[in-house]
Amino acid sequence: MKSDNPTMSAPAEVLYVYRCTNCGHRGDVHFADDSHDGEVMVCASCDCPVRIEWDGGVTFQA
């Protein structure tokens, strides 16, 4: 998690989202950190390449 507060603990999971330009599927994936913004993955619906985006600080604590 990107933060200026050094006392905050790191999130357990960070939410990334995508929208496939080929089939319109909206999907999401979770990673342990926020360093994956802009990475290319494949759409869960049609297997076309999609670029994931960090969803504005949405994190899930364990």
Helices and strands as residue ranges (DSSP letters): E 13-19, E 26-31, E 40-42, E 49-51, E 53-60
